[in-house]
Amino acid sequence: MWELTDCIVLYGPDLQPHACNRLVVEGDRITQLVLGEPRLTVEHPTWVVMPGMYNSHTHIGDSCLPDGATGLTLEAGFFRPNGYKYRELAKQPEAEHLRHMTAHLHYMARTGTIGHLDFREQGVYGCQLLRQASEATGVRSLILGQFNTLPFTEAQLQKNLAPLSPEALVELEELLAVADGFSESTMNDLTDAAWMQIRQMTRAHSKLRAIHCLENAAYRETSLAIAGRGDLERALDLFAPHLIIHATVANAEEIALLSQHHSNVVLNPRANANLGLPLPPIAQLLESEANLLLGTDNGLLNSPNLFAELDFTYKVAKSQYGDAVRPDPTDILKMVTSNIRPLLGGDTYGYLETGLPADLVVLDFTQPHLRASRHIPASIVTRVTPEDVLATVRQGKLLYASKAFNWGVD
Ligand SMILES: [Zn+2]
């Protein structure tokens, strides 16, 4: 049994800060949460407990190449088959690659993240490697695999008729045996027939489907040229994705589509900005019925530190709203916590209540820049740094604890 006393807890799916007399963890659950009054401000230096965060879009495999694509375009840096990322990944020795991934999962735990959805390259081998890193660190990796090499020629993609070959179907079966789902770089990397086959197979195996859409205008234009409709429309119709990544250049009709489908949309504004792309329409999406999540994208582009992503997202959204009033910082914080529930369900909540899993982060609000906070959620979103994380806990187990952290153990 572990306990914290006299702290502040962001409580329930609305993340409302409350004084907390006692928080008890037994096994993997929160078994007691003795709450006081709601409290937006820090009255005396204390610890703040928030839900453990989910990073909904990473490529932890290329975290071994920090800033390697500096000066390269999106296509030259990241696209199949010959982009910098794919060329360099193919050269990584297995043991060293695994060490890099494990180190980055530790870094994620240190920065308050308990789980991530990873878009893993290198086929079955790539998925297995990340699975090992996840088991070594306790950080939950939901792995979305992709084909090791693209199963179609450029000419086949242009015709857009061929289904997956028997060999590709075997690889897909093998991928789904080790991964939690399937993703591909863009809709334009496979044929319409292949997308329908993959939808069917992932459904049969109860696996997740994710796709990068509308990262830049070329995604839409290429899709229009090949298939007569944009990549988002095609994805929703043929692939029925659980998760849509980017929506950077989504226009009003596309935002309306995402809203109608109540899509789970992962925004990655730092990665978009780092590639010189437009910023996603965060404010418009916040006004829609889409469920918004946040990701840090390639390790190559960004550190997988969600506090940095929260700060950037909040400020870009404020600028897009064009006033100092919107959005509520709690709505930004939900993108890495309680908004994960509609996507993953089961024993994943992304919020804290009695009886739920002890998936939490303890923040040091005794620090000079936090101990007089007049708005706790705003301070988490804009001021907390990795050094302020005292502990990260998943299902009652410490993934990370700083030297300053101790909790009462019985
Ligand atoms: Zn991605």
Residues whose N, C-alpha, C, O or C-beta is under 5 A from the ligand:
A	BS01	ZN	F119
